[in-house]
Amino acid sequence: MSVFEIILLAVALAMDAFAVAICKGLATERVTLKHMLVVGAWFGFFQALMPFIGCVTGVAFLTYIEKLDHWIAFILLGFIGANMIRESLSEKDCCDCEREDSSLAPKVMLTMAIATSIDALAAGVGMSVDLKGIMQILFAVLMIGVITFILSAFGVKIGNVFGAKYKFVAELSGGIVLVAMGVKILIEHMFFA
C-alpha cells in the first residue's frame, strides 16, 4: 500500500467522523478551540485505534466484525440522532455552559467515536493483508488518526458557522443526518453487501 493510498483511505475513513463533527458544531452555541480539539482528539484516536486493532486481530475475526458492525453503527447513530431531534423539538433551552459541557461529555463523545470508527475496524483487517511490517501499520494508523483529527476539528467549526444562525433547523437537521447515516449503513450491509 503506497503513501498516497494510505492517505486516500484515511480521508475516506474520516468522512463519517467529519459528518458527525459538523453535526456537533451545528448543535453547539459557541464553538471554542477546546471543542475543536476535544472532538478531533476523540474521533482521531478511535479512528486510529480501530484499524490498529483490526490489523492485530487480522483476518480471523473479519467474519464476526462484518456480521455486527452495521447493527452497532445503526443503533449508536440512530440513538444519538434521535436524541438530537428530541432536543431540537423540546421548548426547554439550556444555558450555554450546560449545553457546552454536555456536548463534550465523555459518554457522548465515546459513543459517537465508536459509532463512526467501527468501519475502520474492518478496514484494519483488510490493511493487515496489504501492509507489511509493524512500521507500515503504525504509519497507516498514525495517518488515519491525524487526518481524522484535522477534519473533525474543522468540521465542528464548519457546522457551527452554519448552526449559529439556524439553531433549530441545524440541530434538527443534524439529528436527521445521524439517523440517516445509521439507516444507510444498515441498508448497505443488508442489501448491497
C-alpha positions as CSV (number, residue, x, y, z in Angstrom):
1,M,0.0,0.0,0.0
2,S,1.5,3.3,-1.1
3,V,1.6,6.5,1.0
4,F,-1.0,8.0,-1.4
5,E,-3.3,5.0,-1.0
6,I,-3.0,5.3,2.8
7,I,-3.9,9.0,2.7
8,L,-6.9,8.2,0.5
9,L,-8.0,5.5,2.9
10,A,-7.6,7.9,5.8
11,V,-9.7,10.5,4.2
12,A,-12.4,8.0,3.3
13,L,-12.5,6.6,6.8
14,A,-12.6,10.1,8.3
15,M,-15.8,11.1,6.4
16,D,-18.2,9.7,8.9
17,A,-16.4,11.4,11.8
18,F,-16.3,14.6,9.7
19,A,-20.1,14.5,9.1
20,V,-20.8,13.8,12.8
21,A,-18.3,16.7,13.8
22,I,-20.3,19.0,11.6
23,C,-23.5,17.9,13.4
24,K,-21.7,18.5,16.7
25,G,-20.9,22.1,15.6
26,L,-24.5,22.6,14.4
27,A,-25.7,21.8,17.9
28,T,-23.2,23.9,19.8
29,E,-24.0,27.5,20.6
30,R,-20.4,28.8,20.5
31,V,-17.5,26.7,19.4
32,T,-14.2,27.2,21.1
33,L,-10.7,25.8,20.4
34,K,-11.4,23.4,23.2
35,H,-14.5,22.0,21.3
36,M,-12.5,21.5,18.2
37,L,-9.5,19.8,20.0
38,V,-11.7,17.5,22.1
39,V,-13.9,16.4,19.2
40,G,-10.8,16.0,16.9
41,A,-9.0,14.0,19.6
42,W,-11.9,11.6,20.3
43,F,-12.6,10.9,16.7
44,G,-8.9,10.8,15.7
45,F,-7.9,8.5,18.5
46,F,-10.7,6.0,17.8
47,Q,-10.3,6.2,14.1
48,A,-6.6,5.2,14.6
49,L,-7.3,2.6,17.3
50,M,-9.9,0.6,15.4
51,P,-7.7,-0.2,12.3
52,F,-4.8,-1.0,14.6
53,I,-7.0,-3.5,16.4
54,G,-8.2,-4.8,13.0
55,C,-4.6,-5.2,11.9
56,V,-3.6,-7.0,15.1
57,T,-6.6,-9.4,15.1
58,G,-6.3,-10.0,11.4
59,V,-8.5,-12.0,9.1
60,A,-9.6,-14.4,11.9
61,F,-12.2,-12.0,13.2
62,L,-13.4,-10.5,9.9
63,T,-16.5,-12.7,9.7
64,Y,-17.6,-11.6,13.2
65,I,-16.9,-7.9,12.6
66,E,-18.8,-7.9,9.3
67,K,-21.8,-9.5,10.9
68,L,-22.3,-6.9,13.6
69,D,-20.6,-3.6,12.5
70,H,-23.6,-2.3,10.6
71,W,-26.0,-3.0,13.5
72,I,-23.8,-1.4,16.1
73,A,-23.3,1.7,13.9
74,F,-27.1,1.9,13.1
75,I,-28.1,1.7,16.8
76,L,-25.5,4.2,18.1
77,L,-26.0,6.7,15.3
78,G,-29.8,6.3,15.5
79,F,-29.8,6.8,19.2
80,I,-27.6,9.9,19.1
81,G,-29.6,11.4,16.1
82,A,-33.0,10.7,17.8
83,N,-31.7,12.4,20.9
84,M,-30.7,15.5,18.9
85,I,-34.1,15.6,17.2
86,R,-35.8,15.3,20.5
87,E,-33.7,18.2,22.0
88,S,-34.4,20.4,19.0
89,L,-38.1,19.9,19.4
90,S,-38.2,20.5,23.1
91,E,-39.1,24.0,24.2
92,K,-36.6,23.9,27.1
93,D,-33.5,25.9,26.4
94,C,-30.3,25.1,28.3
95,C,-28.0,27.7,29.5
96,D,-24.8,28.0,27.3
97,C,-22.4,26.4,29.8
98,E,-24.6,23.3,30.5
99,R,-25.1,22.9,26.8
100,E,-21.4,23.1,26.1
101,D,-20.4,20.8,28.9
102,S,-22.9,18.1,28.0
103,S,-21.9,18.2,24.3
104,L,-18.3,17.2,25.2
105,A,-19.3,14.7,27.9
106,P,-17.1,11.6,27.7
107,K,-20.1,9.3,27.5
108,V,-21.5,11.2,24.5
109,M,-18.1,11.5,22.8
110,L,-17.2,7.8,23.4
111,T,-20.5,6.7,21.8
112,M,-20.0,8.9,18.7
113,A,-16.3,8.0,18.3
114,I,-17.1,4.3,18.4
115,A,-20.1,4.6,16.1
116,T,-18.0,6.5,13.5
117,S,-15.0,4.2,13.7
118,I,-16.4,0.7,13.5
119,D,-15.9,0.6,9.7
120,A,-12.3,1.4,10.4
121,L,-12.0,-1.9,12.4
122,A,-12.9,-3.9,9.3
123,A,-10.6,-1.7,7.2
124,G,-7.8,-2.6,9.6
125,V,-8.4,-6.3,8.9
126,G,-8.0,-5.6,5.2
127,M,-4.9,-3.5,5.8
128,S,-3.3,-6.3,7.6
129,V,-3.1,-8.2,4.3
130,D,-1.8,-5.2,2.3
131,L,0.7,-3.7,4.8
132,K,4.0,-5.4,5.5
133,G,5.6,-4.9,8.9
134,I,4.8,-3.0,12.0
135,M,6.3,0.2,10.7
136,Q,3.9,0.4,7.8
137,I,1.0,-0.5,10.0
138,L,1.9,2.2,12.5
139,F,2.4,4.8,9.8
140,A,-1.0,4.0,8.3
141,V,-2.7,4.1,11.7
142,L,-1.0,7.4,12.5
143,M,-2.1,9.0,9.2
144,I,-5.7,7.8,9.7
145,G,-5.7,9.4,13.2
146,V,-4.1,12.7,12.2
147,I,-6.3,13.2,9.1
148,T,-9.4,12.3,11.1
149,F,-8.4,14.7,13.9
150,I,-7.9,17.6,11.5
151,L,-11.1,17.0,9.5
152,S,-13.2,16.5,12.7
153,A,-11.8,19.6,14.4
154,F,-12.6,21.8,11.4
155,G,-15.9,20.0,10.9
156,V,-17.0,21.3,14.3
157,K,-16.2,24.9,13.3
158,I,-17.9,24.5,9.9
159,G,-21.0,23.1,11.5
160,N,-21.1,25.9,14.0
161,V,-20.8,28.7,11.4
162,F,-24.0,27.4,9.8
163,G,-25.7,26.4,13.0
164,A,-25.2,29.7,14.8
165,K,-27.7,31.4,12.5
166,Y,-30.2,28.5,12.2
167,K,-30.1,26.8,15.6
168,F,-33.4,24.9,15.5
169,V,-33.1,23.8,11.8
170,A,-29.4,22.9,12.3
171,E,-30.0,20.7,15.4
172,L,-33.0,19.0,13.8
173,S,-31.0,18.5,10.5
174,G,-28.0,17.2,12.4
175,G,-30.2,14.6,14.2
176,I,-31.8,13.6,10.9
177,V,-28.4,13.3,9.2
178,L,-27.1,11.0,12.0
179,V,-30.2,8.8,11.9
180,A,-30.0,8.7,8.1
181,M,-26.3,7.7,8.3
182,G,-27.3,4.8,10.6
183,V,-30.1,3.7,8.2
184,K,-27.8,4.0,5.2
185,I,-25.1,1.8,6.8
186,L,-27.7,-0.8,7.7
187,I,-29.3,-0.8,4.2
188,E,-25.9,-1.1,2.5
189,H,-25.0,-4.1,4.6
190,M,-28.4,-5.8,4.3
191,F,-29.0,-5.3,0.5
192,F,-25.7,-4.5,-1.1
193,A,-23.0,-6.4,0.8
